[in-house]
Amino acid sequence: MMREVLLTGAVGGLLWLDRFQIFQVMISRPIVAAPLVGWIVGDLNSGLASGLIFEMLWLRRPPLGGFIGPDVTLASIAVSSVSAAVRSETGVDLLPVVLMSFLLLFPVSFLGTRLDVLLRKYVGRIAPHAEKIQAEGADRAVFIYFGSALALGYCFAFLFLVTVTLGGALILTWIVPLIPPPVIRAAGTAFYLVPLLGALDLLVGLEQRPHAVLFIMGFLVALGTSLVLCFLS
């Protein structure tokens, strides 16, 4: 398990940097990040299911401009890895495990946002020093500042993911075998309620064209992911 946890931190930290520090080519979106991590730790299905519920739930609130939405990147990656670990240890079906991992780690979305804000504030405090150095003509030192900011962000995401993933996996691996089978089956059915809530949230804004476009995109993503899950399961 520890190997998978460290892989989650290492790869997830790189994917998290796409949120605001570098590239921003959307590989940090749950529908991309979670399946990648799931595939790397050996359970693509857990990654696809985890990415689906987070993507649908927060599709209408992307982190654009100064808005810092819930950190669905860290949360979806953690849920993907924890689900893979719990399935491997307990043999419980995919959907119940993903839902229970989602319920346990859902607060990570908001905790990650708070830590994200703290990181941005800290990086902002050292930015004037980089500007001063650049004004003095020492351009090479500016690259040291940018590299330090990226390294700081990566270390933050790595440590956060390792802690959350290891803790979540240990908790659920202990709890899941104690849950009665009927409750497990009910959790598998309840899994579908989360993407449904996301779809209903999108329907609220369908009178505006951008919201309608987002809804269509989300529907196609959900449909495509469902087909992949059916094909692979």
C-alpha positions as CSV (number, residue, x, y, z in Angstrom):
1,M,0.0,0.0,0.0
2,M,2.8,2.4,0.9
3,R,4.2,2.2,-2.7
4,E,0.8,3.3,-4.1
5,V,0.5,6.1,-1.6
6,L,3.9,7.5,-2.5
7,L,3.1,7.2,-6.2
8,T,-0.2,9.1,-5.6
9,G,1.7,11.9,-3.9
10,A,4.4,12.1,-6.5
11,V,2.2,12.1,-9.6
12,G,-0.7,13.9,-7.9
13,G,1.6,16.7,-6.9
14,L,2.6,17.3,-10.5
15,L,-1.0,17.2,-11.7
16,W,-2.0,19.7,-8.9
17,L,0.5,22.3,-10.2
18,D,-1.6,22.6,-13.3
19,R,-4.3,24.3,-11.2
20,F,-2.6,27.7,-11.1
21,Q,1.2,27.4,-11.0
22,I,2.2,26.1,-14.4
23,F,0.8,25.1,-17.8
24,Q,-2.9,25.2,-16.8
25,V,-3.9,22.8,-19.7
26,M,-6.7,21.3,-17.6
27,I,-4.9,18.0,-16.7
28,S,-5.8,19.0,-13.1
29,R,-9.5,18.5,-13.8
30,P,-10.8,15.4,-11.9
31,I,-11.9,13.6,-15.1
32,V,-8.3,13.6,-16.2
33,A,-6.2,13.6,-12.9
34,A,-8.2,10.9,-11.1
35,P,-8.1,8.3,-13.9
36,L,-4.4,8.9,-14.4
37,V,-3.6,8.3,-10.8
38,G,-6.0,5.3,-10.7
39,W,-4.2,3.8,-13.7
40,I,-0.8,4.4,-12.2
41,V,-1.7,2.7,-8.9
42,G,-3.3,-0.2,-10.8
43,D,-7.0,0.5,-10.7
44,L,-8.2,2.6,-13.7
45,N,-11.9,1.9,-12.9
46,S,-11.6,3.6,-9.5
47,G,-9.9,6.6,-11.1
48,L,-12.7,6.9,-13.7
49,A,-15.5,6.6,-11.2
50,S,-13.8,9.1,-8.8
51,G,-13.2,11.6,-11.6
52,L,-16.7,11.3,-12.8
53,I,-18.4,12.2,-9.5
54,F,-16.1,15.2,-8.8
55,E,-16.2,16.5,-12.3
56,M,-20.0,16.4,-12.5
57,L,-20.4,17.9,-9.0
58,W,-18.2,20.9,-9.5
59,L,-18.3,21.4,-13.3
60,R,-20.1,24.7,-13.0
61,R,-17.4,26.2,-10.7
62,P,-14.1,26.1,-12.5
63,P,-11.2,28.0,-10.9
64,L,-11.1,31.0,-13.2
65,G,-9.7,34.4,-12.5
66,G,-9.5,35.2,-8.9
67,F,-12.1,32.6,-7.9
68,I,-10.6,29.7,-6.0
69,G,-13.1,26.9,-6.0
70,P,-13.1,23.7,-4.0
71,D,-9.8,21.8,-4.6
72,V,-11.4,18.9,-6.6
73,T,-8.0,17.9,-7.9
74,L,-6.5,16.8,-4.6
75,A,-9.9,15.4,-3.5
76,S,-10.5,13.3,-6.6
77,I,-6.9,12.0,-6.7
78,A,-7.2,11.0,-3.0
79,V,-10.5,9.3,-3.5
80,S,-9.2,7.4,-6.6
81,S,-6.1,6.1,-4.7
82,V,-8.0,5.3,-1.5
83,S,-10.7,3.4,-3.5
84,A,-8.0,1.4,-5.3
85,A,-6.3,0.5,-2.1
86,V,-9.6,-0.5,-0.3
87,R,-10.8,-2.6,-3.3
88,S,-7.4,-4.4,-3.3
89,E,-7.5,-5.1,0.4
90,T,-11.2,-6.0,0.8
91,G,-12.5,-7.1,-2.6
92,V,-15.6,-5.0,-2.3
93,D,-17.3,-3.8,-5.5
94,L,-16.2,-0.6,-7.3
95,L,-19.1,1.8,-6.8
96,P,-19.7,1.2,-3.0
97,V,-16.1,1.8,-2.3
98,V,-15.8,4.9,-4.4
99,L,-18.9,6.4,-2.7
100,M,-17.6,5.7,0.8
101,S,-14.2,7.1,-0.1
102,F,-16.0,10.2,-1.5
103,L,-18.0,10.7,1.6
104,L,-15.0,10.2,3.9
105,L,-12.7,12.5,1.9
106,F,-15.2,15.1,0.6
107,P,-13.9,17.7,3.2
108,V,-10.5,17.5,1.4
109,S,-12.0,19.7,-1.3
110,F,-12.5,22.6,1.2
111,L,-9.4,21.9,3.3
112,G,-7.3,21.9,0.1
113,T,-8.8,25.3,-0.9
114,R,-7.7,26.8,2.4
115,L,-4.2,25.5,2.1
116,D,-4.1,26.6,-1.5
117,V,-5.0,30.2,-0.4
118,L,-2.2,30.1,2.3
119,L,0.3,28.9,-0.3
120,R,-0.6,31.7,-2.7
121,K,-0.3,34.3,0.1
122,Y,3.1,33.0,1.0
123,V,4.3,33.0,-2.6
124,G,2.9,36.5,-3.0
125,R,4.9,37.8,0.0
126,I,8.2,36.7,-1.7
127,A,7.2,38.1,-5.1
128,P,8.3,41.7,-4.4
129,H,11.8,40.3,-3.7
130,A,11.8,38.7,-7.2
131,E,10.6,42.0,-8.7
132,K,13.4,43.9,-7.0
133,I,16.0,41.5,-8.2
134,Q,14.7,41.7,-11.7
135,A,14.8,45.5,-11.6
136,E,18.5,45.3,-10.6
137,G,19.1,43.2,-13.7
138,A,19.7,39.9,-12.1
139,D,17.3,37.9,-14.3
140,R,18.8,34.5,-13.3
141,A,17.7,35.0,-9.7
142,V,14.1,35.4,-10.9
143,F,14.2,31.8,-12.2
144,I,15.3,30.7,-8.8
145,Y,12.2,32.4,-7.3
146,F,9.9,30.7,-9.8
147,G,11.6,27.3,-9.3
148,S,11.3,27.8,-5.5
149,A,7.5,28.6,-5.8
150,L,7.0,25.4,-7.9
151,A,9.0,23.3,-5.6
152,L,7.0,24.6,-2.6
153,G,3.7,23.9,-4.3
154,Y,4.8,20.4,-5.3
155,C,6.0,19.6,-1.8
156,F,2.8,20.9,-0.3
157,A,0.6,18.7,-2.6
158,F,2.9,15.7,-2.2
159,L,2.8,15.8,1.6
160,F,-0.9,16.5,1.7
161,L,-1.8,13.7,-0.7
162,V,0.4,11.2,1.1
163,T,-1.1,12.0,4.5
164,V,-4.8,12.0,3.3
165,T,-4.5,9.0,1.1
166,L,-2.7,6.8,3.7
167,G,-5.1,7.9,6.5
168,G,-8.2,7.4,4.3
169,A,-7.0,4.0,3.1
170,L,-6.3,2.7,6.6
171,I,-9.7,4.0,8.0
172,L,-11.8,2.5,5.2
173,T,-9.8,-0.8,5.1
174,W,-10.8,-1.2,8.7
175,I,-14.4,0.0,8.5
176,V,-15.6,-1.5,5.2
177,P,-15.4,-5.2,6.3
178,L,-17.6,-4.3,9.3
179,I,-20.4,-2.9,7.1
180,P,-23.4,-5.2,6.4
181,P,-23.7,-6.4,2.8
182,P,-27.1,-4.7,2.3
183,V,-25.6,-1.4,3.2
184,I,-22.8,-2.0,0.8
185,R,-25.3,-2.7,-2.0
186,A,-27.2,0.4,-1.1
187,A,-24.0,2.5,-1.3
188,G,-23.4,1.2,-4.8
189,T,-26.9,2.4,-5.8
190,A,-26.4,5.7,-4.0
191,F,-23.2,6.4,-6.0
192,Y,-25.4,7.5,-9.0
193,L,-26.9,10.3,-6.9
194,V,-23.8,12.3,-6.8
195,P,-23.4,12.9,-10.6
196,L,-27.2,13.4,-10.7
197,L,-26.8,16.3,-8.2
198,G,-24.2,17.8,-10.4
199,A,-26.5,17.5,-13.4
200,L,-29.3,19.2,-11.5
201,D,-27.0,22.0,-10.5
202,L,-26.1,22.6,-14.1
203,L,-29.8,22.6,-15.1
204,V,-30.3,25.7,-12.8
205,G,-28.3,27.8,-15.2
206,L,-29.4,26.5,-18.6
207,E,-31.1,29.7,-19.5
208,Q,-27.7,31.2,-20.1
209,R,-25.7,29.9,-23.1
210,P,-22.4,29.3,-21.3
211,H,-24.2,27.2,-18.7
212,A,-25.9,25.2,-21.4
213,V,-22.6,24.5,-23.1
214,L,-21.1,23.4,-19.8
215,F,-24.1,21.1,-19.2
216,I,-23.7,19.5,-22.7
217,M,-20.0,19.0,-22.1
218,G,-20.6,17.5,-18.7
219,F,-23.3,15.2,-20.1
220,L,-21.0,13.9,-22.8
221,V,-18.2,13.4,-20.3
222,A,-20.5,11.4,-18.0
223,L,-21.8,9.4,-20.9
224,G,-18.4,8.6,-22.2
225,T,-17.1,7.7,-18.8
226,S,-20.1,5.4,-18.1
227,L,-19.5,3.6,-21.4
228,V,-15.8,3.1,-20.5
229,L,-16.7,1.8,-17.1
230,C,-19.2,-0.7,-18.6
231,F,-16.7,-1.8,-21.1
232,L,-13.9,-2.3,-18.6
233,S,-16.0,-3.9,-15.8
